[in-house]
């Protein structure tokens, strides 16, 4: 196998981690760096790690396609939750201002709106829990 010499600059924090790996495994810094690079490339290419173990796991990684699908779904869910939170916040602010404008019993109205918002929140959480179970 032909080897190519590369000069690599890493942040101090990563160099500390590489040095720690070297100490724990009884390697030189350069051997540890080579293992880190091999493991990283293997993980990126979704291949089996040499030596039978998976990346970070003694018995192998879960299927890469499954992890990618899960990561994609989580990103979509995060975007939906973020949009929902913004929409709910805007609706709450708009409704509260409209309800309290010119109201002689503003505190009572505000308390009633707060209770209604909490009830709606609990209903939505219950519906989400049903979907997840």
N, C-alpha and C positions, 0 to 999 in steps of 0.2 A: 504494500500500500504506500503510495506516495503521500508525503505530508507537505503542507504549505505552512510557512512561518507567517503568523499574523501578529501585529502589535495591537493590543486591546487596551482601551482606557475605560475604566469603570468608576462609578461614584464611590466615595469612601465607604458608604454604608454597605454596598455590595462587596467591596474588597474585604471588609470585616467579616461578612457572612462566609465568603470563600475561604478566608483564613481559618474560621471556626470549623468549617467542613473539613479542611485539610487536617487540622489538629485532631478532630474527633475520629477521623478515618485513617490517620497515620500516613497521610500523603503530603507531598510538597504542594505549595500554592499553585504551581503550574499544573500538576496532575489534577488537583481539585477543580481548577478552572476548566480543564479539558472535560472532566466528568460533568460539570455544570452545563457546559456548552452542548455536549452530547445528549444529556437528559432534556435540555430545553428544545433542541432541534427535534428530538424524538417526539416530545409532547406536541410540538407545533405540527409535525407531519402526521400525527395520530398513529404512530407505529408502536410496536411492543418495545419496551426498554430492554437493552441487552442484559442478560443475567436472569431473566424470567420475571422480575418484579415490574410493577407499573410505576409510573411517576408518583412518588410520594406514598405509595401504597405497597405493602409487602405482597399482596395477592393480586395485583393488577388494578387498572382503572376501570370504571364503568365504561360502557361503550361510548366512544367519542360522539357518535351521531346523537345518542340520547342526551348527552350533556349539551351539545350544541342546540338541540331542539328545546331543551329546558331553558337554556340561557335566552334564546329568542323569545319564548313565551313570557319569561320574566320581564324582559325589556318591554314587551307590548303591555303587559299588566301594569308595569310601573308608569308607562305613559298614560294609560287610561285612568289610573288612580290620581295622577297628577292633574290631569284635565278635570276630573270629577271634583277634586278638592278645590280647584280654582273656580269652577262653575258654582259649587255650593257656597263658597265664600262670597262670591259676587252676589248671588241671589239673597243670601242672608243679609248682607250689608244693605242692599237695595230695599228689601222688605222691611228691615228694621227702621231705616230712615223714613220710609213711607208711612209705617204704622205709628211712629212716635211723633210725626209732624203734627202739631196742633192738638195733641192729645193731653187732656187735663190729668189723666191718670196714667202717665207715661211709665211709671215704675211697675204698675200692675200689668200693663200691656207687655212691657219688656220681659217680665217674669213668665208670663203665659207663653210668649214666643220662645223663650229659652227652654221651657218644659216641652213644648211641641217639637223643637229642634232635637232635643235629646231623645224623645220618643221615636222620631223619624230615624235618627242615627242608630238606635237600638234595633229597630225593624230591619234596617239595611244590613247591620252586622249579623242578625239572625238569618237573613236570606243568604248572605255570603257563606255563613257556616254550613247551611244546608247544602249549598252547591259544592263546597269543599269536602263534605263527608260522603 
